[in-house]
Every structure is written in C-alpha cells, then in structure tokens.
Amino acid sequence: MKVSKEDIIGVLTAVEHWFEERDHTAERQKWSDDLAVIAERVGALHGAGGEIIEPSGVDRVPRLRVFWDRWQYPLEGLAVRQRVLEGEPRIMLDDNSATDNSIAIDPFQLQPGEAAQVGDAIATVLREASKAAPEPARPSVAAVAGNWELRVDFLQGSRVHRLEIEQRGPELAGHQRSTQFEGPVSGWLSGNRIQLSFTSRYEASTICYFFDGEVSDGGMSGTAALGAASDQNQGIVNRSQFGTGQWQASRV
C-alpha cells in the first residue's frame, strides 16, 4: 500500500491545475462551440443533423448526438464509426453510443480546428452512403398479426416466447412473454422480410433481443442478436454483446 513520492506529486499537480489554472467556463464554451461546428457540417445534409446531450450526474462534458435517416443513408452507427476510422485523418468515435441511425461525440479531446475535420468526415461518409440508398420499402405481402410461438436456439439450449403481434401496414407492435421475462415487441415488415425487437428490464439493465428474418410458408425464421444495455449505453455494441442465435416462429 506504499505510495511513491512521484504519485503524491502527480496528484497534487493535478488538483492544483484543476482548481487554480483551468477556466471551466471557457472550457465549456469551447466544447459547445466545437459541437456546434460538427452539427453544422452534418446538418447541411438533408435528413441528418445533431442535437446536444447536456451533461448530467458525474458527466461534466456535453456531447453531440449525430443522427441520420436510415433510408437516405443506409449505415448503422458502427459502420459510420469504422469508415471515419479508416479515413484520413483517422477519427475515433465512441462505439458504445452507436445505434442504428446515430452516434455520440465527446469533444473533450478535440484540438483547435479538429471539430471541422470531424464534421466534414462524417458528412462525407454519409454522402457516399446515400449513393447506395435502398429503394422504397416494398408493400408488405405477408400478414403476421395474431399469436405466435417463437423459439430461440442458443449455443446451449433454447427459449420459447409467446407473441401477440399487431400489424399496421409495415409497422409491427405487441407484447411477448416467456418463463423468464416479458415486455413490448416492435418491428417492421418489408415484403417478406421481418425485423422484431424485444426489450425487458432486468437488474438495472435492459435485456435486448433483435430478430432479423423472413416470413415464408406461414412461419417465420432467421437470426437473433442478443445483448444487455445500461441506461447510459444503449448502442449496438451492448445490445448484441452476447452473440447470435437462430429463431423460428409458428402460429398458435
């Protein structure tokens, strides 16, 4: 438990710098200005923009949530992160904040002039992605409203869920229950392709199931991604951290 003289001086220097040298008001203004620059660059694209996430709790630095229309820019947050990381200059964005159509930016490490580079890089990636935008969703040819029994096969074992699905055009909603937990169902249908998601609170976390598959011969089947997310980190990384399994469903 011995503490070295170097450790003591390091802590003392940090405390003195925090209380005597840092201008917290000026720092906060710089962070806000940098985020505004990024939001302006991204917001020049139709269907994309940015919104400030004000600091709360132990967080002291505001962040920017950059978002986009998935139909116009068919990229998930992790894909945007990867593409700006592979660009020049290399830009590292937070992976835990990545969602299907957004990613958050922390300005704490930005040096003068770098905010514009970050905004331009994200705008460039989205602009390139728009060239591969999908055609409008095909009319739904399947009717999935009603009661279903869905089984997920894991690497070890399986779990059965009972679903009650309501269908309003391509949008799906409803409720699911299993012996372990229950919660809401949401999703959409395009042609015969279906996507469903389940969420449920468990011990201060949100259990997440994401189902991607097809409707065929009166049944449904595909691949499921499994994960758990905290209130602070609801991104793709956490929502799929437990890997994948196979699923199939039949009407009850």
C-alpha positions, -999 to +999 in steps of 0.1 A: +000+000+000+030+023-002+025+054-023+056+068-041+067+105-040+060+106-077+024+096-072+019+122-045+033+150-066+013+139-096-020+140-077-010+173-061-002+188-095-035+176-110-055+191-081-037+224-083-042+226-121-079+218-117-087+245-091-061+271-100-054+270-137-084+256-155-111+280-167-142+258-166-165+284-182-141+288-211-137+250-215-175+245-216-178+272-242-151+257-263-168+222-261-201+238-271-186+257-300-169+225-313-201+206-312-219+234-330-193+232-358-198+194-362-236+198-361-235+225-387-214+203-411-236+173-407-268+193-407-260+206-442-272+171-454-309+166-459-322+141-433-292+144-410-283+166-380-271+168-345-285+175-310-267+184-278-267+160-249-264+181-218-241+167-191-258+151-161-246+133-129-209+128-129-206+138-166-191+172-170-188+174-208-217+179-232-219+155-261-234+157-296-258+130-309-253+129-346-283+112-364-294+104-399-323+089-419-315+053-425-334+052-457-313+081-472-281+070-455-281+031-451-254+029-424-255+019-388-236+039-362-208+013-360-204+014-398-200+052-397-175+049-369-155+023-389-154+044-420-142+076-404-116+055-385-103+042-419-103+077-433-076+104-434-072+118-408-082+088-387-111+098-363-121+077-333-158+078-323-174+062-293-187+027-302-209+022-271-231+051-282-237+038-317-273+029-326-290+020-359-290+056-370-269+077-347-236+081-328-225+104-300-194+126-300-174+137-269-155+169-276-131+166-246-100+156-267-106+179-297-078+203-305-084+237-324-096+230-359-104+193-354-141+198-349-145+209-385-125+178-396-148+155-376-179+171-391-166+170-426-155+134-423-190+122-410-207+143-437-185+127-464-192+092-452-230+098-451-229+115-485-211+084-500-236+061-483-265+080-499-254+067-533-264+032-521-297+042-506-323+013-509-354+016-530-386+024-510-399-004-489-419-029-509-455-033-499-460-059-473-473-091-488-474-110-455-499-108-427-484-116-393-509-102-369-520-127-343-505-151-318-472-168-323-448-192-306-412-181-312-382-203-302-347-190-300-319-216-302-287-206-284-253-223-285-266-241-254-303-247-250-333-227-262-361-204-250-397-201-261-416-168-263-453-163-268-460-133-290-491-112-296-485-091-327-505-062-341-498-051-377-505-016-391-491-017-427-454-023-424-453-014-387-455-041-360-462-038-323-473-061-295-462-080-264-441-111-257-437-133-226-416-162-217-409-181-184-380-157-177-393-122-187-419-103-207-420-070-225-430-050-256-425-061-292-417-036-320-407-041-356-414-037-393-422-057-424-410-050-459-421-076-485-414-109-468-385-095-447-393-090-410-374-075-381-386-077-345-371-064-312-378-074-276-367-054-245-371-061-208-357-046-176-336-069-155-314-059-126-309-023-137-302-034-173-322-037-205-322-072-220-324-069-258-333-094-285-332-083-321-346-107-347-340-105-385-356-130-408-383-138-434-419-148-434-424-180-455-449-208-458-469-195-429-440-193-405-410-170-397-373-177-391-340-160-391-311-148-369-313-133-334-288-109-319-287-109-281-274-084-255-280-062-225-276-024-223-273+000-194-292+033-192-261+052-203-251+028-231-279+017-254-259+013-285-254-016-309-223-029-291-241-036-259-274-047-274-256-075-293-228-083-269-240-119-262-237-131-298-263-146-321-287-175-323-313-189-347-350-184-343-382-197-358-419-190-351-452-206-359-488-195-353-506-206-322 
